[in-house]
């Protein structure tokens, strides 16, 4: 099996994680201080799975293999739950670069799953991937909470969880769909990397995020190797991931942002170097390039996102600012 695709073990299995003591689960996520935490969610889904069951005799093996595989260990993703042919993982956000690393690795995993099915069963199975973030709280009045479900285990419930699953409904094969909150954090970080004197105060973003960016700059951003050791990624690697993210389109997401979100921005990531050896995936990505919106400057992207969050109302803009506050670069 491909080194980037591993079978699950009992230690990492869904049931093992869910069967832990309820308090142990919560304490492990929040720590002793009980502060709010950022969780990152990664959903993998088999494309066209209903048609596949009618057209491919080995569909049972495909589904079993898919649901019992997971991304490479270094991502430290925990299996949250399977949802039919979809499987959802989560992890606690360590810093901004841990999110970008997860996006790149999730994409590579989906391509490797495709290659594995092609080599093993001689079938073309494609995976669609969605990544979103949620601020999780112990407070019952928070927007996203952990709930204990009797006779089942526990789960994350809240506005950002609903938004993430709605966004997953817009996913496409061979790309990673990215939460616009994450994209805002990336764009702000790139703005500071490109110009550490850039003034972001006009956005009204809390000082925590901008201060952490400034501290990052002052600690020697030119020394990529020391940054890579400390944060698990280098400036160059982060910028390469940013380069491969496109602002694809704006869509309606039912119920999101308090109604029909008519201008919900969708971002797609794909790595041509990873997919280059698969000819038809390469062609698909070239088509994406041709469909790409006119090239936006990073500052224009920030302004568009800020305007969309502001237009959404329902406290969305404040939620994004609170999200940024929790990220330690």
N, C-alpha and C positions, 0 to 999 in steps of 0.2 A: 504494500500500500504506500502511496505517496507520503513522504515525510511530513508534509504539511496537513495531512488528514490522518487523524488518529481515532482508533476505536475508543469508546467510553469504557471506563472501568467502574467497578462497584463503588470505589472511593469517590468518583466524580459524578455518579449517576444522579438523575433527577430525584429518584426516591430517597437516595441517601441524604441528599441536601435537604429535601422537604421534611424528612423524618427527624431531623435534629430538633432539639428542644426549642420551643418558640422563642424564649428569652435569649438563648444562645445565638439564634439567627439575627435577632434585632441588635444585640450587643456587638456582634461581629461587624455589622454594617455601620453602626453609629459610633462604636467605641464607648469609652467610659463617660465622655463629656456629654454625649447625647445630642450633639449639634447636628443640624441638617447636613445631609450629604448629597453629592451629585452621583447619580447612577447612570451608566451608559448601557443602552439596550441594543442588541444586535439580533435581527430577525432574518433567518434564511428560509427560503421557500422554494419548492420545486415549481418551475414554470409549467403551465398547461397540465397540471397533474391529473385532472379529471379525464381529459382526452387520452392521456398516457395510459390510464388504466384500461381503456377500451382497445387501444392500438398496440400495446406492447405486452407480450405474454409474461415477461420477467418483471412486471411492475412491482410485485410484492418484494422481490429482492432489492429493487431500487429504493423503495420506501424504507425498508428495514435498514439497509446500509446507511441511508441518509440520516435517519433518526438516531442511529447509534454511532455516528461519527461526530467529531467536534474539531474546531480549529486547534492549531498547534498550541502546546502547553504554555508557551511564554506569554500568550495573551491573557492568561489567567481569567478566562471567562467562566462563569458559573452557569450551568444549565438551569434556566428558570422553569420552562415547561414546553412540551410539544403541543401544537395545535393542529391536529390532523397531519397534513404534509408540511407544516411549517414548524420550525423550532426556534425558540427564543432564548438567548443567553443574556447575562448581564454582568457588569463589573462596576466596582467603585472607581470613580474618576480620580486619578492621581495628579495629573496636570494636563495642560493643553496638549502637549506632545503625545501623551498617552492616548488621547482621542485620535489624533492624526495617524499614529502607528496602528491603531486598531482598524481604522478605515482601510489603510493599505493592506494590512494582513487579511482582513475579511474579504477583500476583493481577490487576493491571491488564493485564498481558500476556496472561493466559489469557482474559480477557473480550474483549480486542481481537482475539485470534485467532478467537474465536467470531464476532465482528461481521464480520471480514474474510471468513470462509468464507460467511457469510450474504449479504454484499453481492456477493461474486465468483461464488459457485456456487449461491446460494439453497438452502443446506443448513444444518441445525442441527447443528453439531459442537461438542461440549463438551470442555473440557480439565480434567483433574484434576492437582493440583500438591502435591508434598510437599517439605518443607525440613527437613534435619537437619544436625547438626554432628558433626565427628569430630576428635579430637586425633591428629595425624599425627606419626610419629617416624621418625628414621633408624635407630633401634635395631631389630634383628631380633626382639627379645623383646617389643616393644611391642604394644598391643592393636590398633593400626591402623598399617599400614605401606604403603609404596609398593613394588610389585614390578615387575621388568622381565620381561616375557613374550617369550621369543624368537619371532621371526617375527610378532609382533603389535604390540608397543609396551610400554606400562606401564599400571598400574592401581593403584587403592587397594583394599586388602584388610584386613578386620578385623571386630571385633565390632560397632563402630558402623556400619560399612557394611552388614553383614547386617541390623542393627536398622532402619536407614533404609529398606532395600528391603522389609523386612517391613511397616513402617509404611506405605509407599507402597501396599501391597496393601489398605489400609483407606481409601484416598483416595476422595473423592467429587467430583462435577462442581461447578465454579464456587466452590470453596473452596480454601484452602491449608491442608494438614495440617502441624502444627508439632511438632517434636521436644520432648519434655517437658524435656530439659536446657535448651534455649533458653528455654522458658517459665519455668523456675525463675530464670534470669538476669534475665528481664524483670520478674518479680514482685518480686525483690529490689531491682532498680533503682527500680521504682515505689514500693516501701516507703520507700526513702531519699529519693526526690523528694518524696513526700507528707509525710514526717517525717524530716528528716536526722538527728535524734537517735535514731531507731529502733535498738534494740539487736538485732543479728542473731547475737550471739556464741553463743546457745543452739543454733544450728544446727551449730556446729563448723566453719564455713566459714573457709577460709584467709584470712589478713589481706590478701593481695594484692588480692582482689576488693573487699572492704569498704573498704580504704584508697583504692582508685581511685574508688569511689563517693563517699567523703568528700571527696576532693580535688576531684571534679567539683562537689560542692555548694559548697565553699569558694571556687571560682573564679567564683562568681556565677551561680548557676542561674536567678536572676530575669531575667538578661539573655539572653532567648531568641535574639536575633539573633546575638550573638557565639558562642553555643553552636552555632547552625545552621551558621555559617561554619566553625567548627573541626571539628565532628563530622558535618556533612552532614545534620543533622536538628535540630529544636528540641525542647525539652521538650514543647511542645504537640503536635507531630507524633507524637512517641513515645507520649504518653498517648492520643492518638486511635487509634493502632494497637492499643494495649493494650485500649482500650474495645471494639474490634471483634473481639476474640478470645474465643471461647466454649469453656468446658470441656464438650466434647460428650458423652463417654462413656468407659467403660473397657472394654478388649477383651483377648482372648488373642492373643499373638503367638508363634507356634511357635518354640521354641528360644531366644527372647530372655530375657535375664537368667538364663540357665542352665537354662531349662525353660519350661513353659507360663506365660507372664506373664499371670496371671488379672486383674490390676488395672493394666494398662498405660494410663495416661491419654492420651486423644486430644484435641487442641486444634485448632479450626478458625478460620480468619480469613476474613472477607469484608467488603468495603467497600460499603455500600448506595449511597453517592454514585456510585461507579464503575458499578455494575450497575443503577442506577435507571432508565436509559432502556430497558432490556430487560425488558419486563413480566413474562415468566414466570420470569426469574431473580429478580426482585424478590419474586414470590410464593413461590418456593422459599426465599428467605432469611427471609421472614416465618414460614414453617413451621418453619425452624430456630429462630427466636426462641421460638416457642411450645413447642418441644421442649426448650428450654434448661434445664439444671439450675437449681435454686434459686440465686439470686444469692449468690455467695460474696464475702466481703471479701477483700482482697488478702492479708491475714495468714493467713486460713483457707486460701487457695490454697497459700501457701508451706508451711503445716503439712501439708496433704494430700500435696503433692509430696514433701516431706521424708520423710513416713511411707512412701510408696510406694517411694522409693529405698532406704530402710532395710529394708523388708520384702523387697525383691528379693534381698538378700544378694549373694553372688558378687562382692563388691567394687564394686557399682554405686554405692553412696553415695560412696565415695572417688573413683570415676571422675567423678562429677558435681562434686565439690569441686575436683578437678584441672582439670576443664573451666572452672570459674569462675575459677580462678587465672590462666588464660591470657588471659581477656578483659580488655582495657584499655578502660574506658569513655571 
